[in-house]
Amino acid sequence: MIFCFSGTGNSLQVAENLSKIRGDQIVSIGDSIKNSKTNFDVADDEMVGIICPVYFYGLPLPVEEFINNMSFNGKTPSVFLVLTFGTFTGNTGRQASKLIAKRGFSLDNIFSVPMPENYIPLLKVPEKEKREHLIETVEYRVIVIANLLESNKNKDYDDHKGRFPTIVSFFSRPLYTYGRKTKKFHVTSKCTGCGECSNICPDDAIEIIDNKPVWMKKDCYRCLACVNRCPTEAIEIGRSTVNKERYVNPTIKF
């Protein structure tokens, strides 16, 4: 069973490719949290995978919430983690390992897959050629991951931590923890009131009022699904996203 969190499709692409090889069922972490379903039944010899992006060199908040509550009907399956990232992973694997250990499970394998950067308030989406190259390499990288899982050689295979991962994560993480405010989210005249942003928000932070989205929570997960997947590119975060290219993984149909 694979548990996946994905705002723009990068982690979902990895999950779908791995599922095709291993035959694992994919479960949305966002939907699981929304529905308060964190207990699952797994076979005695079944591995449990968590596939998610790296946010400010740590886990996305919903993934933390899921790990803190996940259970498997009293069983303790082997857990593996696949991180998708734009720059490097920092201390994310170690953070996940500690959280998973607190739940009585063991994080036996950690992998990382480079993907196109999509946190556009701070960075730019890579050029088309680079995006296409990264997306094309996913199939090969997933085959390697599947083979390593079958080999039963438990290991931290994440070789994209970057320099001084503990220090980088320590100083970067508060930017995410305390920087998830929604007050700067707004829509331009391009908004058609389609409601897609409200439908896809994993935090239920958006409501459609008078045919326009309104951010009802002071904080959100900052997955930027609403910004990147808005069909008319009408959602902005202050001035930080103005005139910046949006990104949605082209292999995914949400």
Buried (B, 14 or more C-beta within 10 A) or exposed (E): BBBBBBBBBBBBBBBBBBBEBBEBEBBBBBEBBBEEEBEBEBEEEBBBBBBBBBBBBBBBBBBBBBBEBBEBEEBEBBBBBBBBBBBBBBBBBBBBBEBBEEBEBBBBBBBBBBBBBBBBBEEEBBEEEEBEEBBEEBBEBBEEBBEBBEEEEBEBBBEBBBEEBEEBBBEBBEEBEEEBBBEEBBBEEEBEEBBBBBEBBBBEBBBBEEEBBBBBBEBBBBBBBBBBBBEEBBBBBEEEBEEBBBBBBEBBEE
